[in-house]
């Protein structure tokens, strides 16, 4: 596991209070605590963790754990 993947997983685990084993199934509005407020907290934490400023359209594209990996990799060149 890369350092960036560890950081990404830590953000999800801390924001949504879940175990790492549960991350693959995380989805906006379907997972406990991932509501609109949780989403704002997630985006803020990802920006801080990876030292980026996300574009609004990218924020809305992150609707699952795996979508977030793709957005960060494709739009912000973060390697996982």
PDB file of N, CA, C and O in Angstrom, chain B, residues numbered from 101:
ATOM      1  N   UNK B 101       0.852  -1.179   0.000  1.00  0.00           N
ATOM      2  CA  UNK B 101       0.000   0.000   0.000  1.00  0.00           C
ATOM      3  C   UNK B 101       0.896   1.240   0.000  1.00  0.00           C
ATOM      4  O   UNK B 101       1.828   1.344   0.797  1.00  0.00           O
ATOM      5  N   UNK B 102       0.606   2.165  -0.892  1.00  0.00           N
ATOM      6  CA  UNK B 102       1.399   3.389  -0.977  1.00  0.00           C
ATOM      7  C   UNK B 102       1.055   4.342   0.166  1.00  0.00           C
ATOM      8  O   UNK B 102       0.010   4.214   0.804  1.00  0.00           O
ATOM      9  N   UNK B 103       1.941   5.291   0.409  1.00  0.00           N
ATOM     10  CA  UNK B 103       1.680   6.296   1.447  1.00  0.00           C
ATOM     11  C   UNK B 103       0.418   7.091   1.136  1.00  0.00           C
ATOM     12  O   UNK B 103      -0.367   7.397   2.034  1.00  0.00           O
ATOM     13  N   UNK B 104       0.224   7.424  -0.138  1.00  0.00           N
ATOM     14  CA  UNK B 104      -0.969   8.192  -0.504  1.00  0.00           C
ATOM     15  C   UNK B 104      -2.249   7.391  -0.280  1.00  0.00           C
ATOM     16  O   UNK B 104      -3.265   7.953   0.129  1.00  0.00           O
ATOM     17  N   UNK B 105      -2.212   6.108  -0.541  1.00  0.00           N
ATOM     18  CA  UNK B 105      -3.395   5.279  -0.296  1.00  0.00           C
ATOM     19  C   UNK B 105      -3.665   5.174   1.203  1.00  0.00           C
ATOM     20  O   UNK B 105      -4.819   5.177   1.632  1.00  0.00           O
ATOM     21  N   UNK B 106      -2.608   5.082   1.988  1.00  0.00           N
ATOM     22  CA  UNK B 106      -2.777   5.063   3.450  1.00  0.00           C
ATOM     23  C   UNK B 106      -3.434   6.353   3.927  1.00  0.00           C
ATOM     24  O   UNK B 106      -4.357   6.327   4.741  1.00  0.00           O
ATOM     25  N   UNK B 107      -2.949   7.483   3.412  1.00  0.00           N
ATOM     26  CA  UNK B 107      -3.520   8.783   3.788  1.00  0.00           C
ATOM     27  C   UNK B 107      -4.987   8.870   3.378  1.00  0.00           C
ATOM     28  O   UNK B 107      -5.832   9.322   4.150  1.00  0.00           O
ATOM     29  N   UNK B 108      -5.277   8.436   2.164  1.00  0.00           N
ATOM     30  CA  UNK B 108      -6.645   8.466   1.639  1.00  0.00           C
ATOM     31  C   UNK B 108      -7.561   7.623   2.523  1.00  0.00           C
ATOM     32  O   UNK B 108      -8.648   8.059   2.903  1.00  0.00           O
ATOM     33  N   UNK B 109      -7.114   6.428   2.841  1.00  0.00           N
ATOM     34  CA  UNK B 109      -7.906   5.539   3.689  1.00  0.00           C
ATOM     35  C   UNK B 109      -8.117   6.132   5.078  1.00  0.00           C
ATOM     36  O   UNK B 109      -9.208   6.031   5.639  1.00  0.00           O
ATOM     37  N   UNK B 110      -7.085   6.747   5.630  1.00  0.00           N
ATOM     38  CA  UNK B 110      -7.199   7.373   6.955  1.00  0.00           C
ATOM     39  C   UNK B 110      -8.247   8.480   6.946  1.00  0.00           C
ATOM     40  O   UNK B 110      -9.017   8.617   7.897  1.00  0.00           O
ATOM     41  N   UNK B 111      -8.276   9.266   5.881  1.00  0.00           N
ATOM     42  CA  UNK B 111      -9.277  10.331   5.770  1.00  0.00           C
ATOM     43  C   UNK B 111     -10.675   9.722   5.832  1.00  0.00           C
ATOM     44  O   UNK B 111     -11.510  10.168   6.620  1.00  0.00           O
ATOM     45  N   UNK B 112     -10.933   8.719   5.019  1.00  0.00           N
ATOM     46  CA  UNK B 112     -12.250   8.076   5.013  1.00  0.00           C
ATOM     47  C   UNK B 112     -12.584   7.475   6.372  1.00  0.00           C
ATOM     48  O   UNK B 112     -13.688   7.661   6.884  1.00  0.00           O
ATOM     49  N   UNK B 113     -11.636   6.759   6.952  1.00  0.00           N
ATOM     50  CA  UNK B 113     -11.885   6.110   8.248  1.00  0.00           C
ATOM     51  C   UNK B 113     -12.179   7.139   9.328  1.00  0.00           C
ATOM     52  O   UNK B 113     -13.074   6.934  10.148  1.00  0.00           O
ATOM     53  N   UNK B 114     -11.446   8.231   9.342  1.00  0.00           N
ATOM     54  CA  UNK B 114     -11.643   9.263  10.365  1.00  0.00           C
ATOM     55  C   UNK B 114     -12.941  10.039  10.169  1.00  0.00           C
ATOM     56  O   UNK B 114     -13.664  10.286  11.134  1.00  0.00           O
ATOM     57  N   UNK B 115     -13.238  10.417   8.959  1.00  0.00           N
ATOM     58  CA  UNK B 115     -14.443  11.211   8.687  1.00  0.00           C
ATOM     59  C   UNK B 115     -15.709  10.396   8.929  1.00  0.00           C
ATOM     60  O   UNK B 115     -16.661  10.881   9.540  1.00  0.00           O
ATOM     61  N   UNK B 116     -15.713   9.163   8.449  1.00  0.00           N
ATOM     62  CA  UNK B 116     -16.940   8.363   8.495  1.00  0.00           C
ATOM     63  C   UNK B 116     -16.961   7.318   9.609  1.00  0.00           C
ATOM     64  O   UNK B 116     -17.921   6.559   9.746  1.00  0.00           O
ATOM     65  N   UNK B 117     -15.895   7.288  10.396  1.00  0.00           N
ATOM     66  CA  UNK B 117     -15.808   6.373  11.541  1.00  0.00           C
ATOM     67  C   UNK B 117     -16.093   4.932  11.129  1.00  0.00           C
ATOM     68  O   UNK B 117     -16.953   4.261  11.699  1.00  0.00           O
ATOM     69  N   UNK B 118     -15.346   4.476  10.123  1.00  0.00           N
ATOM     70  CA  UNK B 118     -15.475   3.104   9.635  1.00  0.00           C
ATOM     71  C   UNK B 118     -14.114   2.416   9.667  1.00  0.00           C
ATOM     72  O   UNK B 118     -13.074   3.059   9.810  1.00  0.00           O
ATOM     73  N   UNK B 119     -14.149   1.104   9.532  1.00  0.00           N
ATOM     74  CA  UNK B 119     -12.917   0.328   9.453  1.00  0.00           C
ATOM     75  C   UNK B 119     -12.432   0.299   8.009  1.00  0.00           C
ATOM     76  O   UNK B 119     -13.212   0.468   7.072  1.00  0.00           O
ATOM     77  N   UNK B 120     -11.151   0.084   7.852  1.00  0.00           N
ATOM     78  CA  UNK B 120     -10.568   0.041   6.517  1.00  0.00           C
ATOM     79  C   UNK B 120     -11.203  -1.061   5.661  1.00  0.00           C
ATOM     80  O   UNK B 120     -11.304  -0.918   4.443  1.00  0.00           O
ATOM     81  N   UNK B 121     -11.621  -2.140   6.283  1.00  0.00           N
ATOM     82  CA  UNK B 121     -12.259  -3.248   5.559  1.00  0.00           C
ATOM     83  C   UNK B 121     -13.567  -2.831   4.889  1.00  0.00           C
ATOM     84  O   UNK B 121     -14.009  -3.480   3.941  1.00  0.00           O
ATOM     85  N   UNK B 122     -14.182  -1.768   5.366  1.00  0.00           N
ATOM     86  CA  UNK B 122     -15.478  -1.325   4.850  1.00  0.00           C
ATOM     87  C   UNK B 122     -15.381  -0.265   3.752  1.00  0.00           C
ATOM     88  O   UNK B 122     -16.399   0.127   3.181  1.00  0.00           O
ATOM     89  N   UNK B 123     -14.181   0.197   3.457  1.00  0.00           N
ATOM     90  CA  UNK B 123     -14.025   1.337   2.550  1.00  0.00           C
ATOM     91  C   UNK B 123     -14.501   1.072   1.127  1.00  0.00           C
ATOM     92  O   UNK B 123     -15.128   1.941   0.521  1.00  0.00           O
ATOM     93  N   UNK B 124     -14.224  -0.087   0.591  1.00  0.00           N
ATOM     94  CA  UNK B 124     -14.565  -0.392  -0.804  1.00  0.00           C
ATOM     95  C   UNK B 124     -16.049  -0.200  -1.103  1.00  0.00           C
ATOM     96  O   UNK B 124     -16.420   0.086  -2.241  1.00  0.00           O
ATOM     97  N   UNK B 125     -16.894  -0.353  -0.096  1.00  0.00           N
ATOM     98  CA  UNK B 125     -18.343  -0.268  -0.298  1.00  0.00           C
ATOM     99  C   UNK B 125     -18.933   1.101   0.028  1.00  0.00           C
ATOM    100  O   UNK B 125     -20.149   1.279  -0.038  1.00  0.00           O
ATOM    101  N   UNK B 126     -18.091   2.066   0.376  1.00  0.00           N
ATOM    102  CA  UNK B 126     -18.577   3.384   0.780  1.00  0.00           C
ATOM    103  C   UNK B 126     -19.152   4.144  -0.417  1.00  0.00           C
ATOM    104  O   UNK B 126     -18.525   4.250  -1.471  1.00  0.00           O
ATOM    105  N   UNK B 127     -20.383   4.678  -0.217  1.00  0.00           N
ATOM    106  CA  UNK B 127     -21.043   5.472  -1.256  1.00  0.00           C
ATOM    107  C   UNK B 127     -21.806   6.623  -0.611  1.00  0.00           C
ATOM    108  O   UNK B 127     -22.399   6.485   0.458  1.00  0.00           O
ATOM    109  N   UNK B 128     -21.772   7.755  -1.293  1.00  0.00           N
ATOM    110  CA  UNK B 128     -22.496   8.942  -0.858  1.00  0.00           C
ATOM    111  C   UNK B 128     -23.976   8.619  -0.703  1.00  0.00           C
ATOM    112  O   UNK B 128     -24.579   8.002  -1.580  1.00  0.00           O
ATOM    113  N   UNK B 129     -24.552   9.036   0.406  1.00  0.00           N
ATOM    114  CA  UNK B 129     -25.968   8.883   0.751  1.00  0.00           C
ATOM    115  C   UNK B 129     -26.402   7.441   0.995  1.00  0.00           C
ATOM    116  O   UNK B 129     -27.551   7.203   1.369  1.00  0.00           O
ATOM    117  N   UNK B 130     -25.508   6.475   0.791  1.00  0.00           N
ATOM    118  CA  UNK B 130     -25.837   5.076   1.060  1.00  0.00           C
ATOM    119  C   UNK B 130     -25.082   4.556   2.274  1.00  0.00           C
ATOM    120  O   UNK B 130     -25.462   3.539   2.856  1.00  0.00           O
ATOM    121  N   UNK B 131     -24.021   5.243   2.656  1.00  0.00           N
ATOM    122  CA  UNK B 131     -23.193   4.815   3.780  1.00  0.00           C
ATOM    123  C   UNK B 131     -23.488   5.684   4.993  1.00  0.00           C
ATOM    124  O   UNK B 131     -23.770   6.875   4.866  1.00  0.00           O
ATOM    125  N   UNK B 132     -23.419   5.078   6.157  1.00  0.00           N
ATOM    126  CA  UNK B 132     -23.653   5.819   7.401  1.00  0.00           C
ATOM    127  C   UNK B 132     -22.707   7.011   7.471  1.00  0.00           C
ATOM    128  O   UNK B 132     -21.517   6.880   7.188  1.00  0.00           O
ATOM    129  N   UNK B 133     -23.222   8.141   7.839  1.00  0.00           N
ATOM    130  CA  UNK B 133     -22.473   9.390   8.016  1.00  0.00           C
ATOM    131  C   UNK B 133     -22.050  10.078   6.717  1.00  0.00           C
ATOM    132  O   UNK B 133     -21.556  11.204   6.766  1.00  0.00           O
ATOM    133  N   UNK B 134     -22.227   9.440   5.558  1.00  0.00           N
ATOM    134  CA  UNK B 134     -21.838  10.109   4.318  1.00  0.00           C
ATOM    135  C   UNK B 134     -23.057  10.805   3.730  1.00  0.00           C
ATOM    136  O   UNK B 134     -23.643  10.370   2.738  1.00  0.00           O
ATOM    137  N   UNK B 135     -23.409  11.896   4.382  1.00  0.00           N
ATOM    138  CA  UNK B 135     -24.477  12.770   3.914  1.00  0.00           C
ATOM    139  C   UNK B 135     -23.824  14.046   3.403  1.00  0.00           C
ATOM    140  O   UNK B 135     -22.614  14.059   3.176  1.00  0.00           O
ATOM    141  N   UNK B 136     -24.582  15.115   3.215  1.00  0.00           N
ATOM    142  CA  UNK B 136     -24.014  16.349   2.665  1.00  0.00           C
ATOM    143  C   UNK B 136     -22.952  16.950   3.584  1.00  0.00           C
ATOM    144  O   UNK B 136     -21.933  17.450   3.108  1.00  0.00           O
ATOM    145  N   UNK B 137     -23.182  16.907   4.883  1.00  0.00           N
ATOM    146  CA  UNK B 137     -22.189  17.434   5.831  1.00  0.00           C
ATOM    147  C   UNK B 137     -20.946  16.553   5.826  1.00  0.00           C
ATOM    148  O   UNK B 137     -19.824  17.058   5.833  1.00  0.00           O
ATOM    149  N   UNK B 138     -21.141  15.256   5.815  1.00  0.00           N
ATOM    150  CA  UNK B 138     -20.007  14.333   5.747  1.00  0.00           C
ATOM    151  C   UNK B 138     -19.206  14.539   4.478  1.00  0.00           C
ATOM    152  O   UNK B 138     -17.980  14.426   4.489  1.00  0.00           O
ATOM    153  N   UNK B 139     -19.891  14.841   3.378  1.00  0.00           N
ATOM    154  CA  UNK B 139     -19.210  15.061   2.099  1.00  0.00           C
ATOM    155  C   UNK B 139     -18.337  16.314   2.159  1.00  0.00           C
ATOM    156  O   UNK B 139     -17.203  16.310   1.682  1.00  0.00           O
ATOM    157  N   UNK B 140     -18.864  17.368   2.739  1.00  0.00           N
ATOM    158  CA  UNK B 140     -18.077  18.597   2.895  1.00  0.00           C
ATOM    159  C   UNK B 140     -16.843  18.327   3.750  1.00  0.00           C
ATOM    160  O   UNK B 140     -15.748  18.787   3.427  1.00  0.00           O
ATOM    161  N   UNK B 141     -17.018  17.589   4.829  1.00  0.00           N
ATOM    162  CA  UNK B 141     -15.884  17.245   5.690  1.00  0.00           C
ATOM    163  C   UNK B 141     -14.859  16.394   4.946  1.00  0.00           C
ATOM    164  O   UNK B 141     -13.653  16.579   5.112  1.00  0.00           O
ATOM    165  N   UNK B 142     -15.339  15.465   4.129  1.00  0.00           N
ATOM    166  CA  UNK B 142     -14.444  14.619   3.339  1.00  0.00           C
ATOM    167  C   UNK B 142     -13.618  15.462   2.378  1.00  0.00           C
ATOM    168  O   UNK B 142     -12.395  15.330   2.330  1.00  0.00           O
ATOM    169  N   UNK B 143     -14.273  16.324   1.616  1.00  0.00           N
ATOM    170  CA  UNK B 143     -13.576  17.155   0.628  1.00  0.00           C
ATOM    171  C   UNK B 143     -12.550  18.047   1.314  1.00  0.00           C
ATOM    172  O   UNK B 143     -11.413  18.155   0.853  1.00  0.00           O
ATOM    173  N   UNK B 144     -12.938  18.677   2.395  1.00  0.00           N
ATOM    174  CA  UNK B 144     -12.029  19.548   3.135  1.00  0.00           C
ATOM    175  C   UNK B 144     -10.803  18.779   3.615  1.00  0.00           C
ATOM    176  O   UNK B 144      -9.676  19.261   3.506  1.00  0.00           O
ATOM    177  N   UNK B 145     -11.027  17.606   4.136  1.00  0.00           N
ATOM    178  CA  UNK B 145      -9.925  16.795   4.645  1.00  0.00           C
ATOM    179  C   UNK B 145      -9.021  16.298   3.515  1.00  0.00           C
ATOM    180  O   UNK B 145      -7.801  16.258   3.673  1.00  0.00           O
ATOM    181  N   UNK B 146      -9.606  15.923   2.389  1.00  0.00           N
ATOM    182  CA  UNK B 146      -8.794  15.502   1.242  1.00  0.00           C
ATOM    183  C   UNK B 146      -7.942  16.658   0.725  1.00  0.00           C
ATOM    184  O   UNK B 146      -6.770  16.472   0.397  1.00  0.00           O
ATOM    185  N   UNK B 147      -8.529  17.845   0.652  1.00  0.00           N
ATOM    186  CA  UNK B 147      -7.771  19.016   0.196  1.00  0.00           C
ATOM    187  C   UNK B 147      -6.596  19.292   1.124  1.00  0.00           C
ATOM    188  O   UNK B 147      -5.486  19.565   0.667  1.00  0.00           O
ATOM    189  N   UNK B 148      -6.841  19.223   2.403  1.00  0.00           N
ATOM    190  CA  UNK B 148      -5.779  19.479   3.377  1.00  0.00           C
ATOM    191  C   UNK B 148      -4.718  18.383   3.337  1.00  0.00           C
ATOM    192  O   UNK B 148      -3.522  18.675   3.346  1.00  0.00           O
ATOM    193  N   UNK B 149      -5.141  17.148   3.293  1.00  0.00           N
ATOM    194  CA  UNK B 149      -4.215  16.017   3.310  1.00  0.00           C
ATOM    195  C   UNK B 149      -3.302  16.003   2.093  1.00  0.00           C
ATOM    196  O   UNK B 149      -2.108  15.732   2.216  1.00  0.00           O
ATOM    197  N   UNK B 150      -3.853  16.291   0.928  1.00  0.00           N
ATOM    198  CA  UNK B 150      -3.085  16.212  -0.314  1.00  0.00           C
ATOM    199  C   UNK B 150      -2.650  17.579  -0.838  1.00  0.00           C
ATOM    200  O   UNK B 150      -2.097  17.674  -1.934  1.00  0.00           O
ATOM    201  N   UNK B 151      -2.895  18.638  -0.062  1.00  0.00           N
ATOM    202  CA  UNK B 151      -2.476  19.995  -0.404  1.00  0.00           C
ATOM    203  C   UNK B 151      -2.958  20.394  -1.807  1.00  0.00           C
ATOM    204  O   UNK B 151      -2.176  20.812  -2.661  1.00  0.00           O
ATOM    205  N   UNK B 152      -4.261  20.250  -2.008  1.00  0.00           N
ATOM    206  CA  UNK B 152      -4.877  20.604  -3.284  1.00  0.00           C
ATOM    207  C   UNK B 152      -6.094  21.490  -3.027  1.00  0.00           C
ATOM    208  O   UNK B 152      -6.604  21.557  -1.909  1.00  0.00           O
ATOM    209  N   UNK B 153      -6.548  22.166  -4.075  1.00  0.00           N
ATOM    210  CA  UNK B 153      -7.808  22.910  -4.062  1.00  0.00           C
ATOM    211  C   UNK B 153      -8.676  22.311  -5.157  1.00  0.00           C
ATOM    212  O   UNK B 153      -8.433  22.522  -6.345  1.00  0.00           O
ATOM    213  N   UNK B 154      -9.678  21.570  -4.745  1.00  0.00           N
ATOM    214  CA  UNK B 154     -10.516  20.871  -5.710  1.00  0.00           C
ATOM    215  C   UNK B 154     -11.485  21.818  -6.409  1.00  0.00           C
ATOM    216  O   UNK B 154     -12.024  22.749  -5.811  1.00  0.00           O
ATOM    217  N   UNK B 155     -11.685  21.551  -7.683  1.00  0.00           N
ATOM    218  CA  UNK B 155     -12.680  22.267  -8.463  1.00  0.00           C
ATOM    219  C   UNK B 155     -14.061  21.751  -8.061  1.00  0.00           C
ATOM    220  O   UNK B 155     -14.207  20.570  -7.744  1.00  0.00           O
ATOM    221  N   UNK B 156     -15.078  22.620  -8.068  1.00  0.00           N
ATOM    222  CA  UNK B 156     -16.423  22.183  -7.665  1.00  0.00           C
ATOM    223  C   UNK B 156     -16.919  20.942  -8.409  1.00  0.00           C
ATOM    224  O   UNK B 156     -17.517  20.053  -7.803  1.00  0.00           O
ATOM    225  N   UNK B 157     -16.673  20.877  -9.721  1.00  0.00           N
ATOM    226  CA  UNK B 157     -17.159  19.712 -10.472  1.00  0.00           C
ATOM    227  C   UNK B 157     -16.491  18.421 -10.013  1.00  0.00           C
ATOM    228  O   UNK B 157     -17.103  17.353 -10.053  1.00  0.00           O
ATOM    229  N   UNK B 158     -15.231  18.518  -9.577  1.00  0.00           N
ATOM    230  CA  UNK B 158     -14.535  17.336  -9.064  1.00  0.00           C
ATOM    231  C   UNK B 158     -15.116  16.898  -7.724  1.00  0.00           C
ATOM    232  O   UNK B 158     -15.210  15.705  -7.438  1.00  0.00           O
ATOM    233  N   UNK B 159     -15.500  17.861  -6.915  1.00  0.00           N
ATOM    234  CA  UNK B 159     -16.100  17.546  -5.613  1.00  0.00           C
ATOM    235  C   UNK B 159     -17.371  16.722  -5.789  1.00  0.00           C
ATOM    236  O   UNK B 159     -17.636  15.795  -5.023  1.00  0.00           O
ATOM    237  N   UNK B 160     -18.155  17.074  -6.811  1.00  0.00           N
ATOM    238  CA  UNK B 160     -19.421  16.382  -7.050  1.00  0.00           C
ATOM    239  C   UNK B 160     -19.233  15.016  -7.700  1.00  0.00           C
ATOM    240  O   UNK B 160     -20.134  14.178  -7.658  1.00  0.00           O
ATOM    241  N   UNK B 161     -18.062  14.789  -8.303  1.00  0.00           N
ATOM    242  CA  UNK B 161     -17.787  13.492  -8.933  1.00  0.00           C
ATOM    243  C   UNK B 161     -17.435  12.420  -7.911  1.00  0.00           C
ATOM    244  O   UNK B 161     -17.514  11.228  -8.209  1.00  0.00           O
ATOM    245  N   UNK B 162     -17.050  12.830  -6.718  1.00  0.00           N
ATOM    246  CA  UNK B 162     -16.683  11.852  -5.693  1.00  0.00           C
ATOM    247  C   UNK B 162     -17.956  11.385  -4.996  1.00  0.00           C
ATOM    248  O   UNK B 162     -18.433  12.008  -4.047  1.00  0.00           O
ATOM    249  N   UNK B 163     -18.487  10.281  -5.487  1.00  0.00           N
ATOM    250  CA  UNK B 163     -19.712   9.728  -4.913  1.00  0.00           C
ATOM    251  C   UNK B 163     -19.492   8.335  -4.332  1.00  0.00           C
ATOM    252  O   UNK B 163     -20.429   7.697  -3.852  1.00  0.00           O
ATOM    253  N   UNK B 164     -18.250   7.874  -4.381  1.00  0.00           N
ATOM    254  CA  UNK B 164     -17.898   6.598  -3.771  1.00  0.00           C
ATOM    255  C   UNK B 164     -16.409   6.622  -3.432  1.00  0.00           C
ATOM    256  O   UNK B 164     -15.668   7.496  -3.880  1.00  0.00           O
ATOM    257  N   UNK B 165     -16.000   5.661  -2.647  1.00  0.00           N
ATOM    258  CA  UNK B 165     -14.585   5.519  -2.282  1.00  0.00           C
ATOM    259  C   UNK B 165     -13.734   5.423  -3.544  1.00  0.00           C
ATOM    260  O   UNK B 165     -12.737   6.134  -3.674  1.00  0.00           O
ATOM    261  N   UNK B 166     -14.117   4.556  -4.469  1.00  0.00           N
ATOM    262  CA  UNK B 166     -13.322   4.353  -5.679  1.00  0.00           C
ATOM    263  C   UNK B 166     -13.354   5.567  -6.607  1.00  0.00           C
ATOM    264  O   UNK B 166     -12.361   5.857  -7.275  1.00  0.00           O
ATOM    265  N   UNK B 167     -14.485   6.283  -6.659  1.00  0.00           N
ATOM    266  CA  UNK B 167     -14.552   7.513  -7.466  1.00  0.00           C
ATOM    267  C   UNK B 167     -13.534   8.536  -6.981  1.00  0.00           C
ATOM    268  O   UNK B 167     -12.910   9.228  -7.785  1.00  0.00           O
ATOM    269  N   UNK B 168     -13.370   8.629  -5.680  1.00  0.00           N
ATOM    270  CA  UNK B 168     -12.413   9.575  -5.120  1.00  0.00           C
ATOM    271  C   UNK B 168     -10.992   9.276  -5.556  1.00  0.00           C
ATOM    272  O   UNK B 168     -10.227  10.188  -5.869  1.00  0.00           O
ATOM    273  N   UNK B 169     -10.640   8.007  -5.576  1.00  0.00           N
ATOM    274  CA  UNK B 169      -9.304   7.615  -6.040  1.00  0.00           C
ATOM    275  C   UNK B 169      -9.095   8.048  -7.483  1.00  0.00           C
ATOM    276  O   UNK B 169      -8.042   8.579  -7.835  1.00  0.00           O
ATOM    277  N   UNK B 170     -10.102   7.820  -8.313  1.00  0.00           N
ATOM    278  CA  UNK B 170      -9.999   8.185  -9.729  1.00  0.00           C
ATOM    279  C   UNK B 170      -9.889   9.692  -9.922  1.00  0.00           C
ATOM    280  O   UNK B 170      -9.062  10.157 -10.706  1.00  0.00           O
ATOM    281  N   UNK B 171     -10.704  10.449  -9.222  1.00  0.00           N
ATOM    282  CA  UNK B 171     -10.667  11.910  -9.350  1.00  0.00           C
ATOM    283  C   UNK B 171      -9.310  12.448  -8.910  1.00  0.00           C
ATOM    284  O   UNK B 171      -8.712  13.263  -9.612  1.00  0.00           O
ATOM    285  N   UNK B 172      -8.826  12.006  -7.772  1.00  0.00           N
ATOM    286  CA  UNK B 172      -7.540  12.506  -7.285  1.00  0.00           C
ATOM    287  C   UNK B 172      -6.400  12.114  -8.219  1.00  0.00           C
ATOM    288  O   UNK B 172      -5.472  12.894  -8.433  1.00  0.00           O
ATOM    289  N   UNK B 173      -6.468  10.923  -8.767  1.00  0.00           N
ATOM    290  CA  UNK B 173      -5.419  10.481  -9.689  1.00  0.00           C
ATOM    291  C   UNK B 173      -5.509  11.219 -11.030  1.00  0.00           C
ATOM    292  O   UNK B 173      -4.515  11.763 -11.512  1.00  0.00           O
ATOM    293  N   UNK B 174      -6.692  11.233 -11.619  1.00  0.00           N
ATOM    294  CA  UNK B 174      -6.850  11.802 -12.964  1.00  0.00           C
ATOM    295  C   UNK B 174      -6.786  13.325 -13.001  1.00  0.00           C
ATOM    296  O   UNK B 174      -6.243  13.893 -13.948  1.00  0.00           O
ATOM    297  N   UNK B 175      -7.321  13.985 -12.002  1.00  0.00           N
ATOM    298  CA  UNK B 175      -7.395  15.446 -12.022  1.00  0.00           C
ATOM    299  C   UNK B 175      -6.240  16.130 -11.286  1.00  0.00           C
ATOM    300  O   UNK B 175      -5.898  17.273 -11.591  1.00  0.00           O
ATOM    301  N   UNK B 176      -5.636  15.427 -10.310  1.00  0.00           N
ATOM    302  CA  UNK B 176      -4.625  16.076  -9.468  1.00  0.00           C
ATOM    303  C   UNK B 176      -3.304  15.316  -9.441  1.00  0.00           C
ATOM    304  O   UNK B 176      -2.417  15.622  -8.644  1.00  0.00           O
ATOM    305  N   UNK B 177      -3.180  14.321 -10.319  1.00  0.00           N
ATOM    306  CA  UNK B 177      -1.935  13.562 -10.484  1.00  0.00           C
ATOM    307  C   UNK B 177      -1.413  12.942  -9.194  1.00  0.00           C
ATOM    308  O   UNK B 177      -0.203  12.863  -8.983  1.00  0.00           O
ATOM    309  N   UNK B 178      -2.313  12.509  -8.347  1.00  0.00           N
ATOM    310  CA  UNK B 178      -1.918  11.844  -7.108  1.00  0.00           C
ATOM    311  C   UNK B 178      -1.853  10.352  -7.391  1.00  0.00           C
ATOM    312  O   UNK B 178      -2.829   9.743  -7.829  1.00  0.00           O
ATOM    313  N   UNK B 179      -0.703   9.782  -7.137  1.00  0.00           N
ATOM    314  CA  UNK B 179      -0.478   8.360  -7.400  1.00  0.00           C
ATOM    315  C   UNK B 179      -0.900   7.523  -6.211  1.00  0.00           C
ATOM    316  O   UNK B 179      -0.561   7.830  -5.068  1.00  0.00           O
ATOM    317  N   UNK B 180      -1.636   6.471  -6.486  1.00  0.00           N
ATOM    318  CA  UNK B 180      -2.024   5.510  -5.469  1.00  0.00           C
ATOM    319  C   UNK B 180      -1.424   4.193  -5.840  1.00  0.00           C
ATOM    320  O   UNK B 180      -1.611   3.207  -5.126  1.00  0.00           O
TER     321      UNK B 180
END
